[in-house]
Amino acid sequence: MKFVQKIKVRLIMGIVYIIIGAALTILNIFTQSKNDVLSMFGAIMLAIGVVYTIRNIRLMANDEAMKNRKIYENDERNVMLYKNARSIAFYLYIIAAGIAVMTLYLCNLPYEAQIVAYSVCALCVIYWITYFILRRKY
Amino acid sequence: MKNRIKEYRKQNKITQDDLARAVDVTRQTIISLENGKYNASLMLAHKIAVYFKVKIEDIFIFEEEE
């Protein structure tokens, strides 16, 4: 996908976020459900959508900014940093989850411990599936 | 892997920013390359060599790691 198309997709995503965020906020106001989670989620979606849309409109209007953004996003060192950070985050999550499972069991919270353990299993399954797909591809 | 990017850059009186723009990377990447903190991909090494009109092995010194 060309970078300009990527920015257009992001622009559309920003507008979608604004619509969802606004819908959730309006829904919460009119139904007077006092659902704090829904209200917060709506406000966050709205804020992200606005920031995302403004940023991408600016990029579309300014060729120099677009070029700089393209270089920044495709820069091989930056890509390496993203990938390394994701990889470290994955390992840290596994370690933290392992500690959490043991702690939760010790605190007599087996149900919560099970949920955390399942999340680790799901991550490992996704990892292996992705690995085998990529191995076939390259 | 050592490199002589800084040397070639100074010889040609080019700034890090100019080189970065010419080979489509950020200035930070050029800084990291010059400091030896980051090793360029084959593609980037090729682009840099083409930019300075020299062979890749003239700029990048390949050393087998122990």
N, CA and C atoms of all chains as a GROMACS GRO file, in nm:
protein
  612
    1MET      N    1   0.084  -0.119   0.000
    1MET     CA    2   0.000   0.000   0.000
    1MET      C    3   0.088   0.125   0.000
    2LYS      N    4   0.054   0.222  -0.085
    2LYS     CA    5   0.131   0.345  -0.090
    2LYS      C    6   0.107   0.427   0.037
    3PHE      N    7   0.205   0.511   0.070
    3PHE     CA    8   0.196   0.585   0.196
    3PHE      C    9   0.076   0.679   0.198
    4VAL      N   10   0.046   0.741   0.082
    4VAL     CA   11  -0.068   0.833   0.074
    4VAL      C   12  -0.198   0.758   0.105
    5GLN      N   13  -0.207   0.636   0.050
    5GLN     CA   14  -0.327   0.555   0.077
    5GLN      C   15  -0.336   0.519   0.226
    6LYS      N   16  -0.220   0.490   0.285
    6LYS     CA   17  -0.215   0.460   0.429
    6LYS      C   18  -0.270   0.577   0.510
    7ILE      N   19  -0.229   0.697   0.472
    7ILE     CA   20  -0.275   0.818   0.542
    7ILE      C   21  -0.425   0.835   0.523
    8LYS      N   22  -0.474   0.805   0.401
    8LYS     CA   23  -0.619   0.816   0.375
    8LYS      C   24  -0.697   0.718   0.463
    9VAL      N   25  -0.644   0.595   0.474
    9VAL     CA   26  -0.709   0.494   0.559
    9VAL      C   27  -0.711   0.542   0.704
   10ARG      N   28  -0.597   0.600   0.747
   10ARG     CA   29  -0.590   0.651   0.885
   10ARG      C   30  -0.688   0.765   0.908
   11LEU      N   31  -0.705   0.848   0.804
   11LEU     CA   32  -0.800   0.960   0.812
   11LEU      C   33  -0.943   0.905   0.831
   12ILE      N   34  -0.976   0.803   0.753
   12ILE     CA   35  -1.108   0.740   0.765
   12ILE      C   36  -1.125   0.678   0.904
   13MET      N   37  -1.018   0.612   0.952
   13MET     CA   38  -1.024   0.551   1.085
   13MET      C   39  -1.048   0.658   1.192
   14GLY      N   40  -0.982   0.773   1.175
   14GLY     CA   41  -1.002   0.884   1.269
   14GLY      C   42  -1.146   0.930   1.272
   15ILE      N   43  -1.207   0.939   1.154
   15ILE     CA   44  -1.348   0.981   1.145
   15ILE      C   45  -1.438   0.875   1.210
   16VAL      N   46  -1.405   0.749   1.186
   16VAL     CA   47  -1.482   0.639   1.248
   16VAL      C   48  -1.473   0.648   1.400
   17TYR      N   49  -1.352   0.674   1.452
   17TYR     CA   50  -1.333   0.689   1.597
   17TYR      C   51  -1.420   0.804   1.650
   18ILE      N   52  -1.422   0.916   1.574
   18ILE     CA   53  -1.502   1.032   1.618
   18ILE      C   54  -1.649   0.993   1.625
   19ILE      N   55  -1.696   0.923   1.520
   19ILE     CA   56  -1.839   0.883   1.516
   19ILE      C   57  -1.872   0.790   1.634
   20ILE      N   58  -1.786   0.688   1.655
   20ILE     CA   59  -1.812   0.593   1.766
   20ILE      C   60  -1.806   0.666   1.901
   21GLY      N   61  -1.702   0.750   1.916
   21GLY     CA   62  -1.686   0.824   2.041
   21GLY      C   63  -1.804   0.915   2.068
   22ALA      N   64  -1.848   0.988   1.963
   22ALA     CA   65  -1.961   1.080   1.978
   22ALA      C   66  -2.089   1.001   2.008
   23ALA      N   67  -2.107   0.889   1.939
   23ALA     CA   68  -2.227   0.806   1.960
   23ALA      C   69  -2.234   0.756   2.104
   24LEU      N   70  -2.119   0.708   2.155
   24LEU     CA   71  -2.116   0.657   2.292
   24LEU      C   72  -2.144   0.768   2.393
   25THR      N   73  -2.084   0.885   2.367
   25THR     CA   74  -2.103   0.998   2.460
   25THR      C   75  -2.249   1.044   2.460
   26ILE      N   76  -2.306   1.059   2.339
   26ILE     CA   77  -2.448   1.102   2.327
   26ILE      C   78  -2.541   0.999   2.390
   27LEU      N   79  -2.512   0.872   2.362
   27LEU     CA   80  -2.593   0.762   2.418
   27LEU      C   81  -2.593   0.769   2.570
   28ASN      N   82  -2.476   0.795   2.625
   28ASN     CA   83  -2.462   0.800   2.770
   28ASN      C   84  -2.536   0.920   2.828
   29ILE      N   85  -2.534   1.033   2.754
   29ILE     CA   86  -2.602   1.153   2.805
   29ILE      C   87  -2.754   1.134   2.800
   30PHE      N   88  -2.804   1.087   2.683
   30PHE     CA   89  -2.949   1.078   2.666
   30PHE      C   90  -3.014   0.964   2.744
   31THR      N   91  -2.942   0.854   2.760
   31THR     CA   92  -3.002   0.743   2.834
   31THR      C   93  -2.984   0.762   2.984
   32GLN      N   94  -2.899   0.858   3.020
   32GLN     CA   95  -2.868   0.888   3.161
   32GLN      C   96  -2.834   0.761   3.239
   33SER      N   97  -2.756   0.675   3.169
   33SER     CA   98  -2.722   0.546   3.230
   33SER      C   99  -2.617   0.560   3.339
   34LYS      N  100  -2.546   0.674   3.341
   34LYS     CA  101  -2.440   0.700   3.440
   34LYS      C  102  -2.334   0.591   3.438
   35ASN      N  103  -2.314   0.540   3.316
   35ASN     CA  104  -2.212   0.436   3.302
   35ASN      C  105  -2.076   0.504   3.281
   36ASP      N  106  -1.997   0.505   3.387
   36ASP     CA  107  -1.868   0.577   3.382
   36ASP      C  108  -1.773   0.517   3.279
   37VAL      N  109  -1.772   0.385   3.269
   37VAL     CA  110  -1.680   0.317   3.176
   37VAL      C  111  -1.715   0.356   3.032
   38LEU      N  112  -1.846   0.349   3.001
   38LEU     CA  113  -1.893   0.383   2.867
   38LEU      C  114  -1.863   0.529   2.834
   39SER      N  115  -1.886   0.616   2.930
   39SER     CA  116  -1.864   0.759   2.912
   39SER      C  117  -1.716   0.787   2.888
   40MET      N  118  -1.631   0.724   2.968
   40MET     CA  119  -1.486   0.744   2.956
   40MET      C  120  -1.436   0.690   2.823
   41PHE      N  121  -1.487   0.572   2.788
   41PHE     CA  122  -1.446   0.508   2.662
   41PHE      C  123  -1.485   0.597   2.543
   42GLY      N  124  -1.605   0.653   2.548
   42GLY     CA  125  -1.654   0.741   2.442
   42GLY      C  126  -1.568   0.866   2.430
   43ALA      N  127  -1.536   0.926   2.545
   43ALA     CA  128  -1.456   1.049   2.546
   43ALA      C  129  -1.316   1.021   2.491
   44ILE      N  130  -1.259   0.908   2.531
   44ILE     CA  131  -1.123   0.872   2.484
   44ILE      C  132  -1.125   0.850   2.333
   45MET      N  133  -1.226   0.777   2.286
   45MET     CA  134  -1.238   0.750   2.141
   45MET      C  135  -1.251   0.880   2.063
   46LEU      N  136  -1.333   0.971   2.118
   46LEU     CA  137  -1.355   1.100   2.054
   46LEU      C  138  -1.224   1.180   2.047
   47ALA      N  139  -1.152   1.183   2.158
   47ALA     CA  140  -1.027   1.259   2.164
   47ALA      C  141  -0.924   1.200   2.066
   48ILE      N  142  -0.910   1.066   2.067
   48ILE     CA  143  -0.814   1.000   1.977
   48ILE      C  144  -0.852   1.029   1.831
   49GLY      N  145  -0.984   1.019   1.804
   49GLY     CA  146  -1.034   1.043   1.668
   49GLY      C  147  -1.002   1.184   1.620
   50VAL      N  148  -1.024   1.283   1.707
   50VAL     CA  149  -0.998   1.423   1.670
   50VAL      C  150  -0.849   1.443   1.642
   51VAL      N  151  -0.764   1.394   1.732
   51VAL     CA  152  -0.618   1.410   1.716
   51VAL      C  153  -0.571   1.342   1.588
   52TYR      N  154  -0.619   1.220   1.571
   52TYR     CA  155  -0.582   1.139   1.453
   52TYR      C  156  -0.623   1.209   1.324
   53THR      N  157  -0.747   1.260   1.321
   53THR     CA  158  -0.798   1.324   1.200
   53THR      C  159  -0.723   1.452   1.169
   54ILE      N  160  -0.703   1.536   1.271
   54ILE     CA  161  -0.631   1.663   1.249
   54ILE      C  162  -0.490   1.635   1.197
   55ARG      N  163  -0.423   1.540   1.261
   55ARG     CA  164  -0.285   1.509   1.221
   55ARG      C  165  -0.279   1.463   1.075
   56ASN      N  166  -0.372   1.377   1.038
   56ASN     CA  167  -0.369   1.324   0.901
   56ASN      C  168  -0.415   1.425   0.796
   57ILE      N  169  -0.507   1.516   0.834
   57ILE     CA  170  -0.547   1.624   0.742
   57ILE      C  171  -0.426   1.714   0.716
   58ARG      N  172  -0.351   1.745   0.824
   58ARG     CA  173  -0.230   1.829   0.809
   58ARG      C  174  -0.129   1.760   0.718
   59LEU      N  175  -0.113   1.630   0.735
   59LEU     CA  176  -0.018   1.556   0.651
   59LEU      C  177  -0.060   1.558   0.504
   60MET      N  178  -0.191   1.544   0.481
   60MET     CA  179  -0.242   1.543   0.343
   60MET      C  180  -0.222   1.680   0.276
   61ALA      N  181  -0.227   1.787   0.358
   61ALA     CA  182  -0.217   1.922   0.302
   61ALA      C  183  -0.073   1.968   0.282
   62ASN      N  184   0.021   1.901   0.347
   62ASN     CA  185   0.159   1.947   0.342
   62ASN      C  186   0.251   1.835   0.289
   63ASP      N  187   0.300   1.852   0.168
   63ASP     CA  188   0.384   1.747   0.104
   63ASP      C  189   0.514   1.722   0.180
   64GLU      N  190   0.573   1.831   0.231
   64GLU     CA  191   0.700   1.819   0.303
   64GLU      C  192   0.680   1.738   0.433
   65ALA      N  193   0.571   1.770   0.503
   65ALA     CA  194   0.540   1.698   0.627
   65ALA      C  195   0.511   1.551   0.597
   66MET      N  196   0.442   1.529   0.486
   66MET     CA  197   0.409   1.391   0.443
   66MET      C  198   0.538   1.312   0.416
   67LYS      N  199   0.633   1.377   0.346
   67LYS     CA  200   0.759   1.311   0.313
   67LYS      C  201   0.838   1.278   0.440
   68ASN      N  202   0.842   1.377   0.532
   68ASN     CA  203   0.914   1.355   0.658
   68ASN      C  204   0.852   1.242   0.739
   69ARG      N  205   0.718   1.238   0.739
   69ARG     CA  206   0.648   1.133   0.814
   69ARG      C  207   0.677   0.995   0.752
   70LYS      N  208   0.678   0.992   0.618
   70LYS     CA  209   0.705   0.867   0.547
   70LYS      C  210   0.845   0.817   0.582
   71ILE      N  211   0.943   0.909   0.580
   71ILE     CA  212   1.080   0.871   0.614
   71ILE      C  213   1.085   0.820   0.757
   72TYR      N  214   1.019   0.891   0.848
   72TYR     CA  215   1.021   0.853   0.990
   72TYR      C  216   0.961   0.714   1.010
   73GLU      N  217   0.849   0.687   0.945
   73GLU     CA  218   0.781   0.559   0.965
   73GLU      C  219   0.852   0.443   0.895
   74ASN      N  220   0.918   0.472   0.781
   74ASN     CA  221   0.985   0.365   0.707
   74ASN      C  222   1.133   0.352   0.741
   75ASP      N  223   1.182   0.441   0.825
   75ASP     CA  224   1.323   0.438   0.863
   75ASP      C  225   1.355   0.302   0.926
   76GLU      N  226   1.458   0.235   0.871
   76GLU     CA  227   1.482   0.096   0.915
   76GLU      C  228   1.523   0.085   1.062
   77ARG      N  229   1.590   0.189   1.114
   77ARG     CA  230   1.627   0.186   1.255
   77ARG      C  231   1.502   0.197   1.342
   78ASN      N  232   1.410   0.286   1.303
   78ASN     CA  233   1.285   0.300   1.376
   78ASN      C  234   1.204   0.171   1.374
   79VAL      N  235   1.200   0.108   1.255
   79VAL     CA  236   1.125  -0.019   1.242
   79VAL      C  237   1.187  -0.124   1.335
   80MET      N  238   1.322  -0.127   1.340
   80MET     CA  239   1.390  -0.221   1.429
   80MET      C  240   1.354  -0.192   1.575
   81LEU      N  241   1.349  -0.062   1.609
   81LEU     CA  242   1.316  -0.025   1.747
   81LEU      C  243   1.174  -0.068   1.783
   82TYR      N  244   1.077  -0.046   1.688
   82TYR     CA  245   0.937  -0.088   1.714
   82TYR      C  246   0.934  -0.239   1.743
   83LYS      N  247   1.004  -0.314   1.655
   83LYS     CA  248   0.999  -0.459   1.665
   83LYS      C  249   1.066  -0.508   1.794
   84ASN      N  250   1.180  -0.447   1.829
   84ASN     CA  251   1.248  -0.487   1.953
   84ASN      C  252   1.163  -0.454   2.075
   85ALA      N  253   1.100  -0.336   2.072
   85ALA     CA  254   1.017  -0.295   2.186
   85ALA      C  255   0.899  -0.392   2.204
   86ARG      N  256   0.838  -0.431   2.090
   86ARG     CA  257   0.726  -0.526   2.095
   86ARG      C  258   0.771  -0.660   2.150
   87SER      N  259   0.888  -0.704   2.104
   87SER     CA  260   0.941  -0.833   2.147
   87SER      C  261   0.969  -0.831   2.298
   88ILE      N  262   1.031  -0.724   2.346
   88ILE     CA  263   1.062  -0.713   2.490
   88ILE      C  264   0.932  -0.706   2.571
   89ALA      N  265   0.834  -0.629   2.518
   89ALA     CA  266   0.705  -0.617   2.587
   89ALA      C  267   0.638  -0.754   2.600
   90PHE      N  268   0.649  -0.836   2.495
   90PHE     CA  269   0.591  -0.971   2.495
   90PHE      C  270   0.654  -1.055   2.606
   91TYR      N  271   0.788  -1.057   2.610
   91TYR     CA  272   0.857  -1.137   2.712
   91TYR      C  273   0.827  -1.087   2.853
   92LEU      N  274   0.826  -0.954   2.869
   92LEU     CA  275   0.798  -0.898   3.002
   92LEU      C  276   0.657  -0.932   3.048
   93TYR      N  277   0.562  -0.932   2.951
   93TYR     CA  278   0.424  -0.966   2.986
   93TYR      C  279   0.415  -1.110   3.033
   94ILE      N  280   0.486  -1.200   2.963
   94ILE     CA  281   0.484  -1.342   3.001
   94ILE      C  282   0.538  -1.359   3.143
   95ILE      N  283   0.650  -1.293   3.173
   95ILE     CA  284   0.711  -1.303   3.306
   95ILE      C  285   0.618  -1.244   3.412
   96ALA      N  286   0.564  -1.123   3.383
   96ALA     CA  287   0.474  -1.057   3.479
   96ALA      C  288   0.350  -1.141   3.502
   97ALA      N  289   0.297  -1.199   3.394
   97ALA     CA  290   0.176  -1.282   3.406
   97ALA      C  291   0.206  -1.408   3.488
   98GLY      N  292   0.322  -1.465   3.468
   98GLY     CA  293   0.362  -1.584   3.546
   98GLY      C  294   0.366  -1.552   3.694
   99ILE      N  295   0.426  -1.438   3.727
   99ILE     CA  296   0.433  -1.395   3.868
   99ILE      C  297   0.292  -1.368   3.921
  100ALA      N  298   0.210  -1.304   3.836
  100ALA     CA  299   0.072  -1.272   3.877
  100ALA      C  300  -0.009  -1.400   3.905
  101VAL      N  301   0.008  -1.501   3.820
  101VAL     CA  302  -0.066  -1.628   3.838
  101VAL      C  303  -0.030  -1.689   3.974
  102MET      N  304   0.101  -1.696   4.003
  102MET     CA  305   0.144  -1.755   4.130
  102MET      C  306   0.092  -1.674   4.249
  103THR      N  307   0.102  -1.542   4.237
  103THR     CA  308   0.058  -1.454   4.347
  103THR      C  309  -0.093  -1.469   4.371
  104LEU      N  310  -0.169  -1.472   4.260
  104LEU     CA  311  -0.315  -1.483   4.273
  104LEU      C  312  -0.356  -1.616   4.336
  105TYR      N  313  -0.283  -1.724   4.299
  105TYR     CA  314  -0.314  -1.855   4.361
  105TYR      C  315  -0.283  -1.850   4.510
  106LEU      N  316  -0.170  -1.789   4.544
  106LEU     CA  317  -0.131  -1.779   4.685
  106LEU      C  318  -0.230  -1.694   4.764
  107CYS      N  319  -0.290  -1.596   4.696
  107CYS     CA  320  -0.390  -1.510   4.762
  107CYS      C  321  -0.531  -1.571   4.756
  108ASN      N  322  -0.536  -1.697   4.718
  108ASN     CA  323  -0.664  -1.769   4.709
  108ASN      C  324  -0.763  -1.704   4.610
  109LEU      N  325  -0.710  -1.668   4.494
  109LEU     CA  326  -0.796  -1.612   4.388
  109LEU      C  327  -0.777  -1.699   4.261
  110PRO      N  328  -0.822  -1.823   4.266
  110PRO     CA  329  -0.795  -1.915   4.154
  110PRO      C  330  -0.860  -1.874   4.022
  111TYR      N  331  -0.980  -1.814   4.030
  111TYR     CA  332  -1.051  -1.776   3.907
  111TYR      C  333  -0.971  -1.668   3.831
  112GLU      N  334  -0.925  -1.567   3.904
  112GLU     CA  335  -0.847  -1.458   3.843
  112GLU      C  336  -0.715  -1.512   3.788
  113ALA      N  337  -0.655  -1.605   3.866
  113ALA     CA  338  -0.528  -1.665   3.823
  113ALA      C  339  -0.546  -1.741   3.692
  114GLN      N  340  -0.661  -1.809   3.681
  114GLN     CA  341  -0.691  -1.886   3.559
  114GLN      C  342  -0.703  -1.794   3.438
  115ILE      N  343  -0.770  -1.681   3.457
  115ILE     CA  344  -0.787  -1.585   3.346
  115ILE      C  345  -0.651  -1.537   3.296
  116VAL      N  346  -0.564  -1.502   3.391
  116VAL     CA  347  -0.430  -1.454   3.352
  116VAL      C  348  -0.354  -1.566   3.280
  117ALA      N  349  -0.364  -1.689   3.335
  117ALA     CA  350  -0.294  -1.803   3.275
  117ALA      C  351  -0.345  -1.829   3.133
  118TYR      N  352  -0.477  -1.817   3.114
  118TYR     CA  353  -0.535  -1.837   2.979
  118TYR      C  354  -0.484  -1.730   2.882
  119SER      N  355  -0.470  -1.607   2.933
  119SER     CA  356  -0.422  -1.499   2.844
  119SER      C  357  -0.280  -1.528   2.796
  120VAL      N  358  -0.198  -1.586   2.886
  120VAL     CA  359  -0.061  -1.624   2.847
  120VAL      C  360  -0.065  -1.735   2.743
  121CYS      N  361  -0.153  -1.834   2.767
  121CYS     CA  362  -0.167  -1.946   2.671
  121CYS      C  363  -0.210  -1.893   2.534
  122ALA      N  364  -0.308  -1.801   2.535
  122ALA     CA  365  -0.359  -1.745   2.408
  122ALA      C  366  -0.246  -1.673   2.334
  123LEU      N  367  -0.166  -1.597   2.408
  123LEU     CA  368  -0.054  -1.524   2.346
  123LEU      C  369   0.045  -1.622   2.282
  124CYS      N  370   0.074  -1.731   2.356
  124CYS     CA  371   0.170  -1.830   2.304
  124CYS      C  372   0.116  -1.898   2.178
  125VAL      N  373  -0.015  -1.928   2.180
  125VAL     CA  374  -0.077  -1.992   2.062
  125VAL      C  375  -0.070  -1.897   1.943
  126ILE      N  376  -0.104  -1.769   1.965
  126ILE     CA  377  -0.097  -1.669   1.857
  126ILE      C  378   0.046  -1.658   1.805
  127TYR      N  379   0.141  -1.660   1.898
  127TYR     CA  380   0.283  -1.650   1.860
  127TYR      C  381   0.322  -1.766   1.767
  128TRP      N  382   0.287  -1.888   1.807
  128TRP     CA  383   0.326  -2.004   1.726
  128TRP      C  384   0.257  -2.006   1.590
  129ILE      N  385   0.128  -1.971   1.587
  129ILE     CA  386   0.055  -1.966   1.459
  129ILE      C  387   0.122  -1.864   1.367
  130THR      N  388   0.151  -1.746   1.423
  130THR     CA  389   0.215  -1.640   1.343
  130THR      C  390   0.351  -1.686   1.294
  131TYR      N  391   0.425  -1.754   1.383
  131TYR     CA  392   0.559  -1.802   1.346
  131TYR      C  393   0.552  -1.898   1.227
  132PHE      N  394   0.457  -1.993   1.233
  132PHE     CA  395   0.448  -2.091   1.124
  132PHE      C  396   0.399  -2.028   0.992
  133ILE      N  397   0.310  -1.931   1.004
  133ILE     CA  398   0.264  -1.859   0.883
  133ILE      C  399   0.381  -1.784   0.820
  134LEU      N  400   0.459  -1.713   0.905
  134LEU     CA  401   0.573  -1.636   0.854
  134LEU      C  402   0.680  -1.728   0.796
  135ARG      N  403   0.697  -1.846   0.858
  135ARG     CA  404   0.798  -1.941   0.809
  135ARG      C  405   0.765  -1.990   0.669
  136ARG      N  406   0.636  -2.006   0.643
  136ARG     CA  407   0.593  -2.047   0.509
  136ARG      C  408   0.612  -1.933   0.408
  137LYS      N  409   0.587  -1.811   0.458
  137LYS     CA  410   0.593  -1.694   0.370
  137LYS      C  411   0.735  -1.664   0.326
  138TYR      N  412   0.832  -1.672   0.419
  138TYR     CA  413   0.971  -1.637   0.386
  138TYR      C  414   1.060  -1.761   0.377
  139MET      N  415   3.023  -0.422   1.285
  139MET     CA  416   3.064  -0.375   1.153
  139MET      C  417   3.103  -0.226   1.162
  140LYS      N  418   3.226  -0.199   1.122
  140LYS     CA  419   3.272  -0.059   1.124
  140LYS      C  420   3.234   0.007   0.990
  141ASN      N  421   3.233   0.139   0.991
  141ASN     CA  422   3.206   0.207   0.864
  141ASN      C  423   3.282   0.340   0.857
  142ARG      N  424   3.290   0.391   0.738
  142ARG     CA  425   3.365   0.516   0.715
  142ARG      C  426   3.271   0.626   0.664
  143ILE      N  427   3.146   0.620   0.710
  143ILE     CA  428   3.046   0.717   0.663
  143ILE      C  429   3.087   0.860   0.698
  144LYS      N  430   3.129   0.878   0.823
  144LYS     CA  431   3.166   1.013   0.869
  144LYS      C  432   3.280   1.068   0.782
  145GLU      N  433   3.377   0.981   0.757
  145GLU     CA  434   3.494   1.020   0.676
  145GLU      C  435   3.451   1.067   0.536
  146TYR      N  436   3.368   0.985   0.473
  146TYR     CA  437   3.320   1.019   0.338
  146TYR      C  438   3.233   1.144   0.340
  147ARG      N  439   3.154   1.155   0.447
  147ARG     CA  440   3.065   1.270   0.459
  147ARG      C  441   3.146   1.399   0.470
  148LYS      N  442   3.251   1.395   0.552
  148LYS     CA  443   3.337   1.514   0.571
  148LYS      C  444   3.411   1.546   0.441
  149GLN      N  445   3.458   1.442   0.376
  149GLN     CA  446   3.530   1.461   0.248
  149GLN      C  447   3.442   1.533   0.146
  150ASN      N  448   3.316   1.492   0.142
  150ASN     CA  449   3.221   1.549   0.044
  150ASN      C  450   3.148   1.673   0.096
  151LYS      N  451   3.183   1.714   0.218
  151LYS     CA  452   3.121   1.832   0.282
  151LYS      C  453   2.968   1.823   0.283
  152ILE      N  454   2.922   1.713   0.335
  152ILE     CA  455   2.777   1.688   0.340
  152ILE      C  456   2.736   1.678   0.488
  153THR      N  457   2.621   1.734   0.519
  153THR     CA  458   2.574   1.725   0.658
  153THR      C  459   2.502   1.592   0.679
  154GLN      N  460   2.484   1.557   0.805
  154GLN     CA  461   2.411   1.432   0.837
  154GLN      C  462   2.269   1.440   0.782
  155ASP      N  463   2.211   1.559   0.790
  155ASP     CA  464   2.074   1.578   0.743
  155ASP      C  465   2.065   1.557   0.591
  156ASP      N  466   2.164   1.610   0.518
  156ASP     CA  467   2.164   1.594   0.372
  156ASP      C  468   2.172   1.445   0.335
  157LEU      N  469   2.263   1.376   0.403
  157LEU     CA  470   2.280   1.233   0.374
  157LEU      C  471   2.153   1.156   0.408
  158ALA      N  472   2.096   1.190   0.524
  158ALA     CA  473   1.973   1.122   0.568
  158ALA      C  474   1.862   1.139   0.465
  159ARG      N  475   1.845   1.261   0.416
  159ARG     CA  476   1.741   1.288   0.317
  159ARG      C  477   1.769   1.215   0.185
  160ALA      N  478   1.896   1.208   0.149
  160ALA     CA  479   1.932   1.144   0.022
  160ALA      C  480   1.905   0.994   0.023
  161VAL      N  481   1.920   0.932   0.140
  161VAL     CA  482   1.902   0.786   0.145
  161VAL      C  483   1.771   0.746   0.216
  162ASP      N  484   1.683   0.845   0.238
  162ASP     CA  485   1.549   0.822   0.296
  162ASP      C  486   1.550   0.758   0.434
  163VAL      N  487   1.635   0.810   0.520
  163VAL     CA  488   1.630   0.767   0.661
  163VAL      C  489   1.630   0.893   0.748
  164THR      N  490   1.616   0.874   0.879
  164THR     CA  491   1.619   0.990   0.968
  164THR      C  492   1.764   1.024   1.001
  165ARG      N  493   1.785   1.147   1.047
  165ARG     CA  494   1.920   1.190   1.084
  165ARG      C  495   1.973   1.105   1.199
  166GLN      N  496   1.882   1.064   1.286
  166GLN     CA  497   1.921   0.982   1.401
  166GLN      C  498   1.984   0.850   1.356
  167THR      N  499   1.934   0.797   1.244
  167THR     CA  500   1.990   0.672   1.193
  167THR      C  501   2.134   0.693   1.146
  168ILE      N  502   2.158   0.806   1.080
  168ILE     CA  503   2.294   0.838   1.034
  168ILE      C  504   2.387   0.853   1.155
  169ILE      N  505   2.336   0.921   1.259
  169ILE     CA  506   2.416   0.939   1.381
  169ILE      C  507   2.450   0.803   1.442
  170SER      N  508   2.350   0.715   1.452
  170SER     CA  509   2.373   0.582   1.509
  170SER      C  510   2.471   0.501   1.425
  171LEU      N  511   2.462   0.515   1.292
  171LEU     CA  512   2.554   0.443   1.203
  171LEU      C  513   2.697   0.493   1.225
  172GLU      N  514   2.711   0.625   1.230
  172GLU     CA  515   2.845   0.683   1.248
  172GLU      C  516   2.906   0.646   1.383
  173ASN      N  517   2.821   0.635   1.484
  173ASN     CA  518   2.870   0.599   1.618
  173ASN      C  519   2.890   0.449   1.634
  174GLY      N  520   2.852   0.374   1.533
  174GLY     CA  521   2.866   0.228   1.539
  174GLY      C  522   2.764   0.159   1.628
  175LYS      N  523   2.655   0.231   1.659
  175LYS     CA  524   2.552   0.172   1.746
  175LYS      C  525   2.453   0.088   1.666
  176TYR      N  526   2.447   0.113   1.536
  176TYR     CA  527   2.350   0.043   1.452
  176TYR      C  528   2.417   0.000   1.323
  177ASN      N  529   2.387  -0.123   1.280
  177ASN     CA  530   2.441  -0.174   1.153
  177ASN      C  531   2.337  -0.157   1.042
  178ALA      N  532   2.379  -0.100   0.931
  178ALA     CA  533   2.286  -0.075   0.821
  178ALA      C  534   2.244  -0.206   0.754
  179SER      N  535   2.123  -0.206   0.699
  179SER     CA  536   2.078  -0.322   0.620
  179SER      C  537   2.154  -0.318   0.487
  180LEU      N  538   2.145  -0.425   0.412
  180LEU     CA  539   2.213  -0.430   0.283
  180LEU      C  540   2.160  -0.321   0.190
  181MET      N  541   2.028  -0.300   0.198
  181MET     CA  542   1.964  -0.198   0.114
  181MET      C  543   2.018  -0.058   0.145
  182LEU      N  544   2.026  -0.027   0.275
  182LEU     CA  545   2.073   0.106   0.314
  182LEU      C  546   2.222   0.121   0.282
  183ALA      N  547   2.298   0.014   0.306
  183ALA     CA  548   2.442   0.017   0.274
  183ALA      C  549   2.461   0.045   0.125
  184HIS      N  550   2.377  -0.018   0.043
  184HIS     CA  551   2.384   0.001  -0.102
  184HIS      C  552   2.351   0.146  -0.138
  185LYS      N  553   2.244   0.200  -0.077
  185LYS     CA  554   2.203   0.338  -0.105
  185LYS      C  555   2.315   0.436  -0.069
  186ILE      N  556   2.379   0.412   0.046
  186ILE     CA  557   2.486   0.503   0.091
  186ILE      C  558   2.606   0.493  -0.004
  187ALA      N  559   2.639   0.370  -0.043
  187ALA     CA  560   2.751   0.350  -0.136
  187ALA      C  561   2.724   0.418  -0.270
  188VAL      N  562   2.600   0.404  -0.320
  188VAL     CA  563   2.562   0.467  -0.446
  188VAL      C  564   2.571   0.619  -0.433
  189TYR      N  565   2.526   0.669  -0.319
  189TYR     CA  566   2.528   0.814  -0.296
  189TYR      C  567   2.671   0.869  -0.303
  190PHE      N  568   2.767   0.796  -0.241
  190PHE     CA  569   2.906   0.842  -0.242
  190PHE      C  570   2.984   0.794  -0.366
  191LYS      N  571   2.915   0.719  -0.452
  191LYS     CA  572   2.974   0.665  -0.575
  191LYS      C  573   3.097   0.579  -0.546
  192VAL      N  574   3.084   0.492  -0.448
  192VAL     CA  575   3.192   0.398  -0.416
  192VAL      C  576   3.131   0.260  -0.396
  193LYS      N  577   3.218   0.160  -0.375
  193LYS     CA  578   3.168   0.025  -0.349
  193LYS      C  579   3.125   0.014  -0.202
  194ILE      N  580   3.034  -0.079  -0.175
  194ILE     CA  581   2.987  -0.097  -0.037
  194ILE      C  582   3.106  -0.126   0.057
  195GLU      N  583   3.197  -0.213   0.010
  195GLU     CA  584   3.310  -0.252   0.098
  195GLU      C  585   3.410  -0.138   0.122
  196ASP      N  586   3.399  -0.030   0.043
  196ASP     CA  587   3.485   0.086   0.069
  196ASP      C  588   3.436   0.163   0.191
  197ILE      N  589   3.306   0.158   0.213
  197ILE     CA  590   3.248   0.232   0.326
  197ILE      C  591   3.229   0.142   0.448
  198PHE      N  592   3.179   0.022   0.423
  198PHE     CA  593   3.149  -0.068   0.535
  198PHE      C  594   3.258  -0.175   0.546
  199ILE      N  595   3.313  -0.187   0.666
  199ILE     CA  596   3.419  -0.285   0.689
  199ILE      C  597   3.359  -0.404   0.763
  200PHE      N  598   3.344  -0.513   0.689
  200PHE     CA  599   3.282  -0.632   0.746
  200PHE      C  600   3.384  -0.708   0.831
  201GLU      N  601   3.343  -0.739   0.953
  201GLU     CA  602   3.430  -0.817   1.041
  201GLU      C  603   3.348  -0.933   1.095
  202GLU      N  604   3.407  -1.052   1.092
  202GLU     CA  605   3.335  -1.168   1.145
  202GLU      C  606   3.330  -1.157   1.296
  203GLU      N  607   3.206  -1.172   1.350
  203GLU     CA  608   3.193  -1.164   1.496
  203GLU      C  609   3.237  -1.294   1.560
  204GLU      N  610   3.302  -1.285   1.677
  204GLU     CA  611   3.348  -1.408   1.745
  204GLU      C  612   3.231  -1.476   1.814
   0.00000   0.00000   0.00000
